[in-house]
Amino acid sequence: MVYEMAHIAVQAGKNAEFEAGVAQAIPLFNRARGCRNIELQRSVEEPNNYVLVVQWDTVEDHMVHFRESADFQEWRRLVGPYFEKPPVVGHTEVVVK
């Protein structure tokens, strides 16, 4: 299991629209190959900053199967207009629990 960690800065005043876009996109992730869970977290101290956390079976499920799909294009259409700058995306795995 790997975790996609997308750090997203949203334009000031666009939080509600961004969050609504993410909510609309949940089915796109849920039907994606290897996607196990998705959640959006918002910073308490900096409310225009978010972390999208997606659990994938493999990095390839995210970077190849999802990123090269029409559903990824739809995801970007729904949320991309609200980005202040491009998201910073990385992958993590649990090493101690």
N, C-alpha and C positions, 0 to 999 in steps of 0.2 A: 504494500500500500504506500502510495506517495501522496503528498499534499501539495497542491498548487497554491501558492501564496501570492496573490496579485494585490499589490499596494496601489491604490487608486486615489488620486486627488481630484475632487469634483469642483467645478466652478462654483463660486459663492452664489448662494441663492437658488441652486439647482438640485439640492439634496432630495426633495420630494420627487422630482421628475426622475432622477437617477435611481432612487430606491424603487419607484414604480416600474422602471425599465428592467431592473434586476428581477423583480417579482414576476414580470411577464416572461422573462427568459428562463425561469426555473424548469419548465418542461423541456426546453432544448437540452439542458444538461442531464436531466433525468433519463432521457432516452439515448444519451450518448454512450457509446461503447466504453465500458470500464468505469463509468462515473458511479460512485457510491454515495456521495453526499455533497451538498453545497450549502454554504451559509455566508452571509454578508455581515461583517462586523464594522462598527463605526467607532472612531476614536472619541473618547470622552473629552480629552483635552483639545483636540483639533477636529471639530465635527465635520469638516469638509474632507477629511481623510478616512479612507475605508480600507479594509482588507477583505478580499474575497477569498474564501478558503474552500477548495474543492478537493475531495478525496477521489483519487483515481487508482485503478489497479496497477497501471504502469505509466511511466512518463510518456511512452509512445501513444497511449490512449488519449492523452491530452494533446501532445505536440504534433502528432500525425493524424490520428483518426478524427479528433474534434477540430483542431485548428484548420484542417484542410476540407472541412465540411461546409455545406450551405447553412447549417445551424450556427456555425461560428460567425458567418457573415451576418446572420439575423441578430445574433447577440450584439455584435458591434453596432449594428444599425439602431438597436434599442437603447444602448448605453453610451456609445461613443460620442455623441454630441455634447455630453455633459462632462467629459474629461477635461481637466485643466491642463494636463500634460499626459503623455503616454504612460500607461501603467508600467510598474516595475514588477516583473513576474519571475518567480523562482520556484524550485521544488524542494521539499524537505521529506525526510522519513524519520520515524520514531526510532531512537537508538537507546533510550532509557525510559522506562515506564514505572 
